[in-house]
Amino acid sequence: MRAPSQQIPCTLDGWLIGCRGMWHVRAPGAACLGALSSATGLGEVARNNSKGCGGVMRAVPAGLIGSDRPFELGADVAHLTHDHPNGYLASGFLAAAVDAQCRGAGLDDAPGVATTALRAHPNHDVARELRRRLSRLAIELARRGRADVDVLLHNGGDQPERVETGWEVQ
């Protein structure tokens, strides 16, 4: 693990850096701000029914740090601001899938690893259909490549801006 003062080397190449929508400054959402301002103690979970994108946006680092419990860490971080199981369980699922890939799992195998972690959670039935849809979409997009991601982000569905900005976990 790097010391906080060390800089991580990076480059400005790849297709994602070219997605102009990713360059827009975005403020924390109302669910995040509301949950954090109403908390009475450090680490208190949200008291709302939110399943928006604010939790899942913070999930990837939980999968990158080499934790022995990436699902729980991803879900816990999201649960601070999003109390609906689809909000915090989707975040745990993403963290577990990222962790699995960092440990060498292939794209086809990572959702299975994340599913195993999800099934261990008491509320896993709530997120079952969501997991299936997201897993199928992620695998299909990765197989098709950049051109289809562009179609999805800019021309797909009735509200493509919701996909691009991560409007909701669902």
C-alpha positions as MATLAB code, in Angstrom:
seq = 'MRAPSQQIPCTLDGWLIGCRGMWHVRAPGAACLGALSSATGLGEVARNNSKGCGGVMRAVPAGLIGSDRPFELGADVAHLTHDHPNGYLASGFLAAAVDAQCRGAGLDDAPGVATTALRAHPNHDVARELRRRLSRLAIELARRGRADVDVLLHNGGDQPERVETGWEVQ';
ca = [
       0.000    0.000    0.000;
       1.247    3.472   -0.879;
       1.873    6.150    1.695;
      -0.748    8.942    1.437;
       1.866   11.432    0.244;
       3.017    9.277   -2.692;
       1.693   10.053   -6.126;
       0.215    7.267   -8.238;
       1.566    7.380  -11.792;
      -1.121    7.885  -14.424;
      -1.501    8.681  -18.088;
      -4.166   10.557  -19.985;
      -4.875    7.943  -22.628;
      -7.644    5.444  -23.276;
     -11.200    5.862  -24.487;
     -12.703    6.869  -21.121;
     -10.586   10.018  -20.867;
     -12.203   11.136  -24.137;
     -15.774   10.946  -22.801;
     -16.464   14.646  -22.296;
     -19.333   13.954  -19.907;
     -16.804   12.581  -17.433;
     -15.152   16.012  -17.218;
     -18.183   17.799  -15.766;
     -17.990   18.781  -12.133;
     -20.769   17.085  -10.217;
     -21.914   17.902   -6.727;
     -22.852   15.314   -4.121;
     -26.480   14.303   -4.483;
     -29.277   15.173   -2.096;
     -29.323   11.637   -0.637;
     -25.624   11.815    0.250;
     -25.820   15.274    1.768;
     -29.068   14.550    3.607;
     -27.830   11.275    5.094;
     -24.542   12.728    6.235;
     -26.084   15.870    7.729;
     -28.704   13.896    9.652;
     -26.262   11.338   11.065;
     -25.822   11.631   14.800;
     -22.548    9.741   14.942;
     -19.547    8.747   12.887;
     -20.254    5.614   10.847;
     -24.027    5.728   11.294;
     -25.882    4.182    8.355;
     -28.328    6.280    6.384;
     -31.968    6.537    7.409;
     -33.484    6.927    3.968;
     -34.704    4.678    1.182;
     -32.174    5.846   -1.391;
     -30.690    3.553   -3.996;
     -29.092    6.266   -6.131;
     -25.618    6.418   -7.605;
     -23.782    8.144   -4.747;
     -22.921    4.906   -2.981;
     -21.808    2.930   -6.000;
     -19.591    5.816   -7.139;
     -17.470    5.198   -4.044;
     -17.339    1.381   -4.405;
     -14.409    0.847   -6.761;
     -11.668    1.848   -4.283;
     -13.009   -0.803   -1.892;
     -12.208   -3.358   -4.578;
      -8.768   -1.945   -5.356;
      -7.158   -1.885   -1.912;
      -6.736   -5.630   -1.379;
      -9.185   -5.948    1.502;
     -10.035   -9.464    2.656;
     -13.714   -8.383    2.669;
     -14.224   -6.141   -0.379;
     -17.972   -6.765   -0.632;
     -18.592   -5.721    2.956;
     -16.333   -2.683    2.656;
     -18.034   -1.505   -0.560;
     -21.493   -2.063    0.914;
     -20.611   -0.351    4.209;
     -19.233    2.740    2.470;
     -22.433    3.071    0.421;
     -24.682    2.311    3.406;
     -23.482    5.516    5.039;
     -25.594    7.456    2.536;
     -27.975    4.949    0.902;
     -30.197    2.701    3.022;
     -32.064    0.808    0.280;
     -30.507   -2.655   -0.213;
     -30.235   -2.095   -3.976;
     -28.058    0.937   -3.243;
     -25.593   -0.550   -0.788;
     -25.614   -4.161   -2.038;
     -24.901   -3.065   -5.622;
     -21.913   -1.158   -4.246;
     -20.655   -4.243   -2.437;
     -21.164   -6.300   -5.597;
     -19.114   -3.855   -7.661;
     -16.312   -3.763   -5.078;
     -16.188   -7.581   -4.966;
     -16.120   -7.821   -8.780;
     -13.284   -5.269   -9.020;
     -11.359   -7.118   -6.297;
     -11.827  -10.421   -8.123;
     -10.408   -8.946  -11.314;
      -7.459   -7.455   -9.425;
      -6.746  -10.938   -8.089;
      -6.755  -12.437  -11.588;
     -10.372  -13.455  -12.221;
     -11.517  -13.012  -15.790;
     -14.393  -10.817  -16.862;
     -16.711  -13.814  -17.047;
     -15.699  -15.039  -13.579;
     -15.747  -11.788  -11.561;
     -19.577  -11.528  -11.399;
     -19.718  -15.075  -10.034;
     -17.255  -14.212   -7.294;
     -19.284  -11.094   -6.462;
     -22.519  -13.119   -6.497;
     -21.104  -15.522   -3.913;
     -20.310  -12.568   -1.658;
     -23.766  -11.064   -2.276;
     -25.552  -14.310   -1.363;
     -23.900  -14.246    2.057;
     -25.719  -10.993    2.857;
     -29.108  -11.221    4.626;
     -30.854   -8.883    2.143;
     -29.446  -10.512   -0.992;
     -32.861  -11.494   -2.377;
     -33.795   -7.822   -2.791;
     -30.905   -7.244   -5.196;
     -31.064  -10.565   -7.110;
     -32.696   -9.283  -10.310;
     -30.607   -6.110  -10.261;
     -27.442   -8.219  -10.052;
     -28.501  -10.365  -12.984;
     -29.243   -7.363  -15.186;
     -26.042   -5.516  -14.308;
     -23.863   -8.600  -14.743;
     -25.286   -9.345  -18.187;
     -24.939   -5.714  -19.277;
     -21.360   -5.368  -18.010;
     -20.206   -8.578  -19.703;
     -21.944   -7.734  -22.974;
     -20.519   -4.207  -23.109;
     -17.016   -5.432  -22.333;
     -17.223   -8.026  -25.095;
     -18.473   -5.535  -27.680;
     -15.948   -2.820  -26.944;
     -15.809    0.947  -27.241;
     -18.155    1.526  -30.169;
     -21.098   -0.020  -28.357;
     -20.311    1.854  -25.147;
     -20.538    5.070  -27.173;
     -23.915    3.971  -28.553;
     -25.177    3.212  -25.052;
     -23.907    6.482  -23.583;
     -25.139    8.758  -26.337;
     -27.940    7.069  -28.253;
     -29.266    4.242  -26.100;
     -32.694    4.246  -24.515;
     -34.972    7.187  -23.905;
     -32.677    8.844  -21.343;
     -29.025    8.197  -22.242;
     -27.836   11.014  -19.981;
     -28.934    8.920  -17.010;
     -26.608    6.142  -18.106;
     -23.706    8.526  -18.663;
     -24.053   10.297  -15.329;
     -24.910    7.218  -13.282;
     -28.347    8.554  -12.278;
     -29.374    5.474  -10.332;
     -27.875    2.133   -9.543;
     -30.793    0.492  -11.331;
];
